[in-house]
Amino acid sequence: MIDKKNIYSLIIVGAGPAALTASIYASRYNINHLIIGEAIGGLAFEAHKICNFPTEFEIKGAELVSKIQKHVESLGNPIMIDKVVGINRENNQFKLTTQSNKELFAETILLALGTRYRQSNLPNEKEFIGKGLSYCVTCDAMFYKDKVVAVIGGSDNAQMASLHLSEIAKKVYQIYRKDKLQGETFLINQIKNNKKIEVIYNTEISEIEGNGKIESIKLNNPYKGKNKIDIDGLFIETGTVPQKVLIEELSLETNNAGYIKVEINQTTSQEGVWAAGDITNGSNNVHQIITACSEGAIAAEDISKFLQNKK
Ligand SMILES: Cc1cc2nc3c(=O)[nH]c(=O)nc-3n(C[C@H](O)[C@H](O)[C@H](O)COP(=O)(O)OP(=O)(O)OC[C@H]3O[C@@H](n4cnc5c(N)ncnc54)[C@H](O)[C@@H]3O)c2cc1C
């Protein structure tokens, strides 16, 4: 139930796997809480195919998220869709302000904000967003049936993007600045055995060209004698970076890359504030749904103890 007085024992900010799992656990601990997120499912929603979540041999991200959402809601916790734009401490409470001008109050906060896509800083990148340039293969792959596309990157996400695109496009170039792909061997082997995918190593894109939409990309290293490839679509898969604004407002300690520093029980440098999922330095090395869920569960358990001790 959404509390009419807007005062909660816990407000969970985010609605990805970490936040949704935290809500399930918070319900089990009978914590009066609100879960508020900009978009249900977060990055997990965008995963085309998930094959490493226990009990699910192969499932679309959107389907897995929908199952977790049903679980959350079945415990009597609706998810408020809104963006938190400000958090500050007032007396012994936190005051959260949302994009739709709501004011919400909580004794404790769990930040499960996830990450956002990293832009690759190509000179004219912004100009081509939505005109052949995309950061979301799951959202946009369908527009490239029998077309030629390129993927920038060499990590698991880039491999997954190329494999997904190879099911739709007629040709996929994967362009990577290093001499070897990184990440899961299983995915790398699939890339090597896929006849539609051609990996171009030791190369970066120097410029995107096109008139109103992408037509070609220039390479900083000639490939097969050419320094330009004609393409219809470009997918940037060069990783993600942590969300910043709320972390700075709460003056939370972060590591050099901007991820929130957490202890093993998910506490942060500020009393009353916990963090879970991709936003922390805990799951930072793995960046997976299972680790995000696990951090959400650990945080809820610790918050329960904290609230009990306050009574
Ligand atoms: C294409 C792709 C494929 C992937 N495939 C796999 C896979 O096969 N297996 C796997 O385990 N993992 C996979 N991942 C990684 C996985 O999606 C992430 O590790 C996981 O989603 C992290 O969960 P999270 O809850 O920490 O963050 P997220 O899922 O990113 O969720 C963050 C949440 O915070 C919300 N939010 C952010 N800022 C605010 C704000 N100010 N106010 C309110 N809400 C806010 C967002 O709307 C979102 O709901 C994949 C990722 C991508 C992009």
The ligand as a MOL file (V3000), in Angstrom:
LIG
                    3D

  0  0  0     0  0            999 V3000
M  V30 BEGIN CTAB
M  V30 COUNTS 53 58 0 0 0
M  V30 BEGIN ATOM
M  V30 1 C 21.8670 -5.7280 -23.1810 0
M  V30 2 C 22.1120 -6.3010 -21.8170 0
M  V30 3 C 22.1230 -7.6710 -21.6320 0
M  V30 4 C 22.3370 -8.2040 -20.3440 0
M  V30 5 N 22.3130 -9.5620 -20.1980 0
M  V30 6 C 22.4520 -10.0970 -18.9610 0
M  V30 7 C 22.3830 -11.5160 -18.7670 0
M  V30 8 O 22.2030 -12.2980 -19.7140 0
M  V30 9 N 22.5050 -11.9820 -17.4980 0
M  V30 10 C 22.6950 -11.1670 -16.4180 0
M  V30 11 O 22.7450 -11.6660 -15.2920 0
M  V30 12 N 22.7910 -9.8250 -16.5850 0
M  V30 13 C 22.6830 -9.2740 -17.8210 0
M  V30 14 N 22.7900 -7.9110 -17.9870 0
M  V30 15 C 23.1310 -7.0680 -16.8220 0
M  V30 16 C 21.9140 -6.7850 -15.9310 0
M  V30 17 O 20.8720 -6.2680 -16.7170 0
M  V30 18 C 22.3000 -5.8340 -14.8140 0
M  V30 19 O 23.3980 -6.3480 -14.1070 0
M  V30 20 C 21.1230 -5.6430 -13.8490 0
M  V30 21 O 20.0000 -5.1320 -14.5130 0
M  V30 22 C 21.5170 -4.6990 -12.6870 0
M  V30 23 O 20.4060 -4.5050 -11.8660 0
M  V30 24 P 20.2340 -3.1910 -10.9550 0
M  V30 25 O 18.9360 -3.3760 -10.2680 0
M  V30 26 O 21.4490 -2.9810 -10.1580 0
M  V30 27 O 20.1910 -1.9780 -11.9890 0
M  V30 28 P 19.2310 -1.6800 -13.2240 0
M  V30 29 O 18.6660 -2.9330 -13.7770 0
M  V30 30 O 20.0030 -0.8280 -14.1430 0
M  V30 31 O 18.0300 -0.8470 -12.5940 0
M  V30 32 C 18.2030 0.4640 -12.1420 0
M  V30 33 C 16.8490 1.0300 -11.7810 0
M  V30 34 O 17.0060 2.3030 -11.1750 0
M  V30 35 C 16.0630 3.2030 -11.7450 0
M  V30 36 N 16.5490 4.5760 -11.5170 0
M  V30 37 C 17.7460 5.1160 -11.8250 0
M  V30 38 N 17.8060 6.3990 -11.4140 0
M  V30 39 C 16.6130 6.6640 -10.8170 0
M  V30 40 C 16.0660 7.8170 -10.1690 0
M  V30 41 N 16.7380 8.9410 -10.0560 0
M  V30 42 N 14.8030 7.7360 -9.6770 0
M  V30 43 C 14.0760 6.5920 -9.7840 0
M  V30 44 N 14.5650 5.4570 -10.3780 0
M  V30 45 C 15.8100 5.5070 -10.8760 0
M  V30 46 C 15.9700 2.7630 -13.1850 0
M  V30 47 O 14.8130 3.2680 -13.8100 0
M  V30 48 C 15.9160 1.2430 -12.9730 0
M  V30 49 O 14.6190 0.8470 -12.6060 0
M  V30 50 C 22.5700 -7.3500 -19.2510 0
M  V30 51 C 22.5650 -5.9490 -19.4510 0
M  V30 52 C 22.3340 -5.4310 -20.7150 0
M  V30 53 C 22.3250 -3.9440 -20.9090 0
M  V30 END ATOM
M  V30 BEGIN BOND
M  V30 1 1 1 2
M  V30 2 1 2 3
M  V30 3 2 2 52
M  V30 4 2 3 4
M  V30 5 1 4 5
M  V30 6 1 4 50
M  V30 7 2 5 6
M  V30 8 1 6 7
M  V30 9 1 6 13
M  V30 10 2 7 8
M  V30 11 1 7 9
M  V30 12 1 9 10
M  V30 13 2 10 11
M  V30 14 1 10 12
M  V30 15 2 12 13
M  V30 16 1 13 14
M  V30 17 1 14 15
M  V30 18 1 14 50
M  V30 19 1 15 16
M  V30 20 1 16 17
M  V30 21 1 16 18
M  V30 22 1 18 19
M  V30 23 1 18 20
M  V30 24 1 20 21
M  V30 25 1 20 22
M  V30 26 1 22 23
M  V30 27 1 23 24
M  V30 28 2 24 25
M  V30 29 1 24 26
M  V30 30 1 24 27
M  V30 31 1 27 28
M  V30 32 2 28 29
M  V30 33 1 28 30
M  V30 34 1 28 31
M  V30 35 1 31 32
M  V30 36 1 32 33
M  V30 37 1 33 34
M  V30 38 1 33 48
M  V30 39 1 34 35
M  V30 40 1 35 36
M  V30 41 1 35 46
M  V30 42 1 36 37
M  V30 43 1 36 45
M  V30 44 2 37 38
M  V30 45 1 38 39
M  V30 46 1 39 40
M  V30 47 2 39 45
M  V30 48 1 40 41
M  V30 49 2 40 42
M  V30 50 1 42 43
M  V30 51 2 43 44
M  V30 52 1 44 45
M  V30 53 1 46 47
M  V30 54 1 46 48
M  V30 55 1 48 49
M  V30 56 2 50 51
M  V30 57 1 51 52
M  V30 58 1 52 53
M  V30 END BOND
M  V30 END CTAB
M  END
